[in-house]
């Protein structure tokens, strides 16, 4: 069992003992997603795979929060945002927009990219470096801003 998976299990037990119902339900959902992936792969997950799953769950919550907000249900959106806070405890510290922009600019300079035609090359270099530490849905906008 990976360190991250063990930490999630320990935090789940702590939330159960402390009767933190919202945190407990979030961690149970995460543990369920992790176990399902392990069953699919027929092997234990690595920490990188766990972080990918946590990132996916954060994206789902972010989309749900936006949908609830636009649907006039701010209390449900707030619940989703609290779940995001819980899930982000298991991700590395997130980079700021400026730090991500610097990485994008470095990749553009390294590849000699000049126009939008080079966007695929830049994205191929940048996405692996930012995966897990920056919202990769924003990377496209950063790259386009630099190449335009």
GROMACS elastic network, one bead per residue, 0.5 to 0.9 nm:
[ bonds ]
;  ai    aj funct       b0    kb
    1     4     6  0.84030   500
    1     5     6  0.65295   500
    1     6     6  0.66506   500
    1    44     6  0.64990   500
    1    45     6  0.76296   500
    1    46     6  0.83108   500
    2     5     6  0.52897   500
    2     6     6  0.62857   500
    2     7     6  0.86683   500
    2    44     6  0.78334   500
    2    45     6  0.70778   500
    2    46     6  0.61649   500
    2    47     6  0.61774   500
    2    50     6  0.89644   500
    3     6     6  0.51245   500
    3     7     6  0.61469   500
    3     8     6  0.86954   500
    3    46     6  0.89493   500
    3    47     6  0.73032   500
    4     7     6  0.50006   500
    4     8     6  0.62447   500
    4     9     6  0.87032   500
    4    46     6  0.86086   500
    4    47     6  0.60378   500
    4    50     6  0.74776   500
    4    51     6  0.86058   500
    4    90     6  0.73971   500
    5     8     6  0.51022   500
    5     9     6  0.63075   500
    5    10     6  0.86862   500
    5    31     6  0.81882   500
    5    34     6  0.83397   500
    5    45     6  0.83178   500
    5    46     6  0.87555   500
    5    47     6  0.76049   500
    5    50     6  0.74608   500
    6     9     6  0.50820   500
    6    10     6  0.61688   500
    6    11     6  0.85842   500
    7    10     6  0.50584   500
    7    11     6  0.60759   500
    7    12     6  0.84729   500
    7    90     6  0.87258   500
    8    11     6  0.50930   500
    8    12     6  0.60777   500
    8    13     6  0.86924   500
    8    27     6  0.71478   500
    8    30     6  0.84757   500
    8    31     6  0.74570   500
    8    90     6  0.79707   500
    9    12     6  0.50102   500
    9    13     6  0.63322   500
    9    14     6  0.87010   500
    9    27     6  0.82100   500
    9    28     6  0.89605   500
    9    31     6  0.75970   500
   10    13     6  0.51351   500
   10    14     6  0.62402   500
   10    15     6  0.86562   500
   11    15     6  0.60683   500
   11    16     6  0.84877   500
   11    24     6  0.85973   500
   11    27     6  0.78648   500
   12    15     6  0.51252   500
   12    16     6  0.61835   500
   12    17     6  0.87216   500
   12    23     6  0.80358   500
   12    24     6  0.59868   500
   12    25     6  0.88697   500
   12    27     6  0.58634   500
   12    28     6  0.71008   500
   12    31     6  0.87369   500
   13    16     6  0.50179   500
   13    17     6  0.62566   500
   13    18     6  0.86052   500
   13    24     6  0.83507   500
   14    17     6  0.51201   500
   14    18     6  0.60654   500
   14    19     6  0.83818   500
   14    20     6  0.86406   500
   14    24     6  0.87414   500
   15    18     6  0.50419   500
   15    19     6  0.58313   500
   15    20     6  0.51261   500
   15    21     6  0.73952   500
   15    22     6  0.89168   500
   15    23     6  0.64764   500
   15    24     6  0.54276   500
   15    27     6  0.86136   500
   16    19     6  0.50298   500
   16    20     6  0.64207   500
   16    21     6  0.74798   500
   16    23     6  0.87787   500
   16    24     6  0.62005   500
   17    20     6  0.79178   500
   18    21     6  0.86683   500
   19    22     6  0.89002   500
   19    23     6  0.88796   500
   19    24     6  0.78056   500
   20    23     6  0.55432   500
   20    24     6  0.58927   500
   20    25     6  0.86477   500
   21    25     6  0.61358   500
   21    26     6  0.86431   500
   22    25     6  0.52755   500
   22    26     6  0.63338   500
   22    27     6  0.87159   500
   22    79     6  0.85746   500
   22    82     6  0.86233   500
   22    83     6  0.78155   500
   23    26     6  0.51429   500
   23    27     6  0.61646   500
   23    28     6  0.85410   500
   23    82     6  0.86503   500
   23    83     6  0.72456   500
   23    86     6  0.68051   500
   24    27     6  0.51838   500
   24    28     6  0.60405   500
   24    29     6  0.85639   500
   25    28     6  0.50492   500
   25    29     6  0.61518   500
   25    30     6  0.86186   500
   26    29     6  0.51747   500
   26    30     6  0.62792   500
   26    31     6  0.86687   500
   26    83     6  0.61990   500
   26    84     6  0.89898   500
   26    86     6  0.74316   500
   26    87     6  0.77262   500
   27    31     6  0.60149   500
   27    32     6  0.84344   500
   27    86     6  0.80938   500
   27    87     6  0.78903   500
   28    31     6  0.50332   500
   28    32     6  0.60352   500
   28    33     6  0.86042   500
   29    32     6  0.50722   500
   29    33     6  0.62866   500
   29    34     6  0.86973   500
   30    33     6  0.51141   500
   30    34     6  0.62242   500
   30    35     6  0.86576   500
   30    53     6  0.82670   500
   30    54     6  0.72806   500
   30    57     6  0.77074   500
   30    87     6  0.81790   500
   31    34     6  0.50304   500
   31    35     6  0.61139   500
   31    36     6  0.85463   500
   32    35     6  0.51564   500
   32    36     6  0.61168   500
   32    37     6  0.86233   500
   33    36     6  0.51644   500
   33    37     6  0.62734   500
   33    38     6  0.86945   500
   33    53     6  0.75160   500
   33    54     6  0.89297   500
   33    57     6  0.88066   500
   34    37     6  0.51769   500
   34    38     6  0.62407   500
   34    39     6  0.87020   500
   34    45     6  0.78039   500
   34    50     6  0.69235   500
   34    53     6  0.71940   500
   34    54     6  0.88117   500
   35    39     6  0.61888   500
   35    40     6  0.86151   500
   35    44     6  0.87926   500
   35    45     6  0.88409   500
   36    39     6  0.50858   500
   36    40     6  0.62269   500
   36    41     6  0.86934   500
   37    41     6  0.61369   500
   37    42     6  0.82922   500
   37    43     6  0.89315   500
   37    44     6  0.88495   500
   37    45     6  0.78014   500
   37    53     6  0.86592   500
   38    41     6  0.51273   500
   38    42     6  0.56496   500
   38    43     6  0.56129   500
   38    44     6  0.55911   500
   38    45     6  0.60570   500
   39    43     6  0.70975   500
   39    44     6  0.85093   500
   40    43     6  0.82192   500
   41    44     6  0.78256   500
   41    45     6  0.82238   500
   45    48     6  0.80594   500
   45    49     6  0.59472   500
   45    50     6  0.64435   500
   46    49     6  0.52207   500
   46    50     6  0.62954   500
   46    51     6  0.87068   500
   47    51     6  0.61616   500
   47    52     6  0.86380   500
   48    51     6  0.50673   500
   48    52     6  0.62454   500
   48    53     6  0.87534   500
   48   132     6  0.87397   500
   49    52     6  0.50064   500
   49    53     6  0.63542   500
   49    54     6  0.86936   500
   50    53     6  0.51204   500
   50    54     6  0.62002   500
   50    55     6  0.85560   500
   50    90     6  0.88937   500
   51    55     6  0.60089   500
   51    56     6  0.85233   500
   51    90     6  0.71937   500
   51    91     6  0.62102   500
   51    92     6  0.86598   500
   51   132     6  0.67425   500
   52    55     6  0.50483   500
   52    56     6  0.62101   500
   52    57     6  0.86950   500
   52   131     6  0.83261   500
   52   132     6  0.69605   500
   53    56     6  0.50132   500
   53    57     6  0.62317   500
   53    58     6  0.86471   500
   54    57     6  0.50448   500
   54    58     6  0.62029   500
   54    59     6  0.86790   500
   54    87     6  0.65156   500
   54    88     6  0.77271   500
   54    90     6  0.73085   500
   54    91     6  0.73426   500
   54   132     6  0.89873   500
   55    58     6  0.50709   500
   55    59     6  0.62882   500
   55    60     6  0.87213   500
   55    87     6  0.82641   500
   55    88     6  0.81278   500
   55    91     6  0.76015   500
   55   131     6  0.89517   500
   55   132     6  0.66161   500
   55   135     6  0.86993   500
   56    59     6  0.50838   500
   56    60     6  0.62886   500
   56    61     6  0.87340   500
   57    60     6  0.50294   500
   57    61     6  0.62607   500
   57    62     6  0.86102   500
   57    84     6  0.81810   500
   57    87     6  0.78026   500
   58    61     6  0.51002   500
   58    62     6  0.61110   500
   58    63     6  0.86656   500
   58    83     6  0.81230   500
   58    84     6  0.55225   500
   58    85     6  0.87804   500
   58    87     6  0.66718   500
   58    88     6  0.74856   500
   59    62     6  0.50119   500
   59    63     6  0.61992   500
   59    64     6  0.85429   500
   59    84     6  0.86034   500
   59   135     6  0.86824   500
   60    63     6  0.52400   500
   60    64     6  0.61627   500
   60    65     6  0.86092   500
   61    65     6  0.60286   500
   61    66     6  0.86005   500
   61    77     6  0.87734   500
   61    80     6  0.54799   500
   61    81     6  0.70710   500
   61    83     6  0.73271   500
   61    84     6  0.64010   500
   62    65     6  0.51143   500
   62    66     6  0.63070   500
   62    67     6  0.86876   500
   62    77     6  0.86911   500
   62    80     6  0.71120   500
   62    81     6  0.70979   500
   62    84     6  0.73980   500
   63    66     6  0.51709   500
   63    67     6  0.62128   500
   63    68     6  0.86492   500
   64    67     6  0.50181   500
   64    68     6  0.60770   500
   64    69     6  0.84539   500
   64    76     6  0.87545   500
   64    77     6  0.70891   500
   64    80     6  0.69474   500
   65    68     6  0.51220   500
   65    69     6  0.60175   500
   65    70     6  0.85816   500
   65    73     6  0.89738   500
   65    74     6  0.82263   500
   65    76     6  0.71500   500
   65    78     6  0.71347   500
   65    79     6  0.80626   500
   65    80     6  0.55402   500
   65    81     6  0.66630   500
   66    69     6  0.50461   500
   66    70     6  0.61530   500
   66    71     6  0.84380   500
   66    77     6  0.69340   500
   67    70     6  0.52265   500
   67    71     6  0.59882   500
   67    72     6  0.86884   500
   67    73     6  0.85904   500
   67    77     6  0.78499   500
   68    72     6  0.62424   500
   68    74     6  0.63843   500
   68    75     6  0.83482   500
   68    76     6  0.62563   500
   68    77     6  0.52278   500
   68    78     6  0.89537   500
   69    72     6  0.53365   500
   69    73     6  0.55267   500
   69    74     6  0.52415   500
   69    75     6  0.85652   500
   69    76     6  0.79969   500
   69    77     6  0.57500   500
   69    78     6  0.87346   500
   70    73     6  0.75333   500
   70    74     6  0.85111   500
   71    74     6  0.83057   500
   72    75     6  0.89260   500
   73    76     6  0.56363   500
   73    77     6  0.64700   500
   73    78     6  0.88521   500
   74    78     6  0.60362   500
   74    79     6  0.86341   500
   75    78     6  0.50955   500
   75    79     6  0.64065   500
   75    80     6  0.88813   500
   76    79     6  0.50199   500
   76    80     6  0.63880   500
   76    81     6  0.87337   500
   77    80     6  0.51389   500
   77    81     6  0.63147   500
   77    82     6  0.87818   500
   78    81     6  0.50497   500
   78    82     6  0.63041   500
   78    83     6  0.87266   500
   79    82     6  0.51426   500
   79    83     6  0.63614   500
   79    84     6  0.87565   500
   80    83     6  0.50498   500
   80    84     6  0.63039   500
   80    85     6  0.88123   500
   81    85     6  0.64004   500
   81    86     6  0.88262   500
   82    85     6  0.50620   500
   82    86     6  0.64725   500
   82    87     6  0.88067   500
   83    86     6  0.50542   500
   83    87     6  0.62294   500
   83    88     6  0.86130   500
   84    87     6  0.50659   500
   84    88     6  0.60260   500
   84    89     6  0.88448   500
   85    88     6  0.52630   500
   85    89     6  0.68521   500
   86    89     6  0.57030   500
   86    90     6  0.80269   500
   87    90     6  0.58894   500
   87    91     6  0.74543   500
   88    91     6  0.51135   500
   88    92     6  0.78735   500
   88    93     6  0.84171   500
   88    94     6  0.89651   500
   89    92     6  0.78044   500
   89    93     6  0.86378   500
   91    94     6  0.78632   500
   91   132     6  0.67280   500
   91   133     6  0.74242   500
   92   132     6  0.69075   500
   92   133     6  0.59949   500
   93   132     6  0.88122   500
   93   133     6  0.62917   500
   93   134     6  0.87548   500
   94   132     6  0.77151   500
   94   134     6  0.54596   500
   94   135     6  0.82375   500
   95    98     6  0.80137   500
   95    99     6  0.59593   500
   95   100     6  0.63305   500
   95   130     6  0.83253   500
   95   133     6  0.57754   500
   95   134     6  0.55378   500
   95   135     6  0.87714   500
   96    99     6  0.52522   500
   96   100     6  0.63018   500
   96   101     6  0.85646   500
   96   134     6  0.76456   500
   97   100     6  0.51509   500
   97   101     6  0.60065   500
   97   102     6  0.85954   500
   97   134     6  0.82987   500
   97   138     6  0.89823   500
   97   142     6  0.86940   500
   98   102     6  0.61915   500
   98   103     6  0.87618   500
   99   102     6  0.50929   500
   99   103     6  0.64651   500
   99   104     6  0.87766   500
  100   103     6  0.51103   500
  100   104     6  0.62658   500
  100   105     6  0.86560   500
  100   126     6  0.89803   500
  100   130     6  0.73624   500
  100   134     6  0.72407   500
  100   139     6  0.79957   500
  100   142     6  0.81639   500
  101   105     6  0.60973   500
  101   106     6  0.85135   500
  101   139     6  0.84511   500
  101   142     6  0.62859   500
  101   143     6  0.80733   500
  101   146     6  0.85287   500
  102   105     6  0.50524   500
  102   106     6  0.60798   500
  102   107     6  0.86297   500
  103   106     6  0.50251   500
  103   107     6  0.62550   500
  103   108     6  0.86681   500
  103   126     6  0.71081   500
  103   129     6  0.82527   500
  103   130     6  0.84000   500
  104   107     6  0.51606   500
  104   108     6  0.62345   500
  104   109     6  0.86764   500
  104   122     6  0.75466   500
  104   123     6  0.84616   500
  104   125     6  0.87092   500
  104   126     6  0.61963   500
  104   139     6  0.81472   500
  104   142     6  0.71734   500
  104   143     6  0.64078   500
  104   146     6  0.80047   500
  105   109     6  0.61290   500
  105   110     6  0.84684   500
  105   143     6  0.80749   500
  105   146     6  0.70755   500
  106   109     6  0.51516   500
  106   110     6  0.60253   500
  106   111     6  0.86080   500
  107   111     6  0.60732   500
  107   112     6  0.82722   500
  107   113     6  0.83904   500
  107   122     6  0.61862   500
  107   123     6  0.87592   500
  107   125     6  0.66573   500
  107   126     6  0.66501   500
  108   111     6  0.52817   500
  108   112     6  0.57468   500
  108   113     6  0.51341   500
  108   114     6  0.77575   500
  108   118     6  0.88021   500
  108   121     6  0.88911   500
  108   122     6  0.61771   500
  108   143     6  0.84286   500
  108   146     6  0.81799   500
  108   147     6  0.81933   500
  109   112     6  0.50356   500
  109   113     6  0.67393   500
  109   114     6  0.89753   500
  110   113     6  0.79932   500
  111   118     6  0.87556   500
  111   121     6  0.77863   500
  111   122     6  0.72821   500
  112   118     6  0.88321   500
  113   116     6  0.83290   500
  113   117     6  0.83736   500
  113   118     6  0.54988   500
  113   119     6  0.77231   500
  113   121     6  0.81220   500
  113   122     6  0.73743   500
  113   147     6  0.75093   500
  114   117     6  0.80262   500
  114   118     6  0.67930   500
  114   119     6  0.89723   500
  114   146     6  0.89779   500
  114   147     6  0.60844   500
  114   148     6  0.83749   500
  115   118     6  0.57318   500
  115   119     6  0.73339   500
  115   144     6  0.88594   500
  115   147     6  0.52623   500
  115   148     6  0.66192   500
  116   119     6  0.51620   500
  116   120     6  0.84423   500
  116   143     6  0.87125   500
  116   144     6  0.69451   500
  116   147     6  0.58722   500
  116   148     6  0.69204   500
  117   120     6  0.73457   500
  117   121     6  0.86804   500
  118   121     6  0.54926   500
  118   122     6  0.64569   500
  118   123     6  0.87701   500
  118   147     6  0.83121   500
  119   122     6  0.51505   500
  119   123     6  0.60358   500
  119   124     6  0.85130   500
  119   140     6  0.84770   500
  119   143     6  0.69565   500
  119   144     6  0.74611   500
  119   147     6  0.76936   500
  120   123     6  0.51035   500
  120   124     6  0.60632   500
  120   125     6  0.87714   500
  121   124     6  0.51237   500
  121   125     6  0.65739   500
  121   126     6  0.87740   500
  122   125     6  0.53054   500
  122   126     6  0.60653   500
  122   127     6  0.84856   500
  122   143     6  0.74787   500
  123   126     6  0.50231   500
  123   127     6  0.56640   500
  123   128     6  0.86226   500
  123   139     6  0.78177   500
  123   140     6  0.75310   500
  123   143     6  0.75307   500
  124   127     6  0.59643   500
  124   128     6  0.72432   500
  125   128     6  0.64047   500
  125   129     6  0.71219   500
  126   129     6  0.53385   500
  126   130     6  0.62719   500
  126   131     6  0.85403   500
  126   139     6  0.80816   500
  127   130     6  0.51994   500
  127   131     6  0.57641   500
  127   136     6  0.68086   500
  127   139     6  0.75607   500
  128   131     6  0.52596   500
  128   132     6  0.87986   500
  129   132     6  0.85720   500
  129   133     6  0.82964   500
  130   133     6  0.54153   500
  130   134     6  0.53819   500
  130   135     6  0.78306   500
  130   136     6  0.69336   500
  130   139     6  0.85583   500
  131   134     6  0.62725   500
  131   135     6  0.76457   500
  131   136     6  0.65948   500
  132   135     6  0.74645   500
  132   136     6  0.81868   500
  133   136     6  0.86486   500
  134   137     6  0.87097   500
  134   138     6  0.82407   500
  134   139     6  0.83619   500
  135   138     6  0.58551   500
  135   139     6  0.72921   500
  136   139     6  0.51304   500
  136   140     6  0.77447   500
  137   140     6  0.66540   500
  137   141     6  0.81758   500
  138   141     6  0.55330   500
  138   142     6  0.65870   500
  138   143     6  0.89635   500
  139   142     6  0.50512   500
  139   143     6  0.61692   500
  139   144     6  0.85544   500
  140   143     6  0.52064   500
  140   144     6  0.61000   500
  140   145     6  0.85404   500
  141   144     6  0.51091   500
  141   145     6  0.60377   500
  141   146     6  0.86449   500
  142   145     6  0.51845   500
  142   146     6  0.63784   500
  142   147     6  0.87532   500
  143   146     6  0.52123   500
  143   147     6  0.61457   500
  143   148     6  0.85818   500
  144   147     6  0.51103   500
  144   148     6  0.59084   500
  145   148     6  0.55475   500
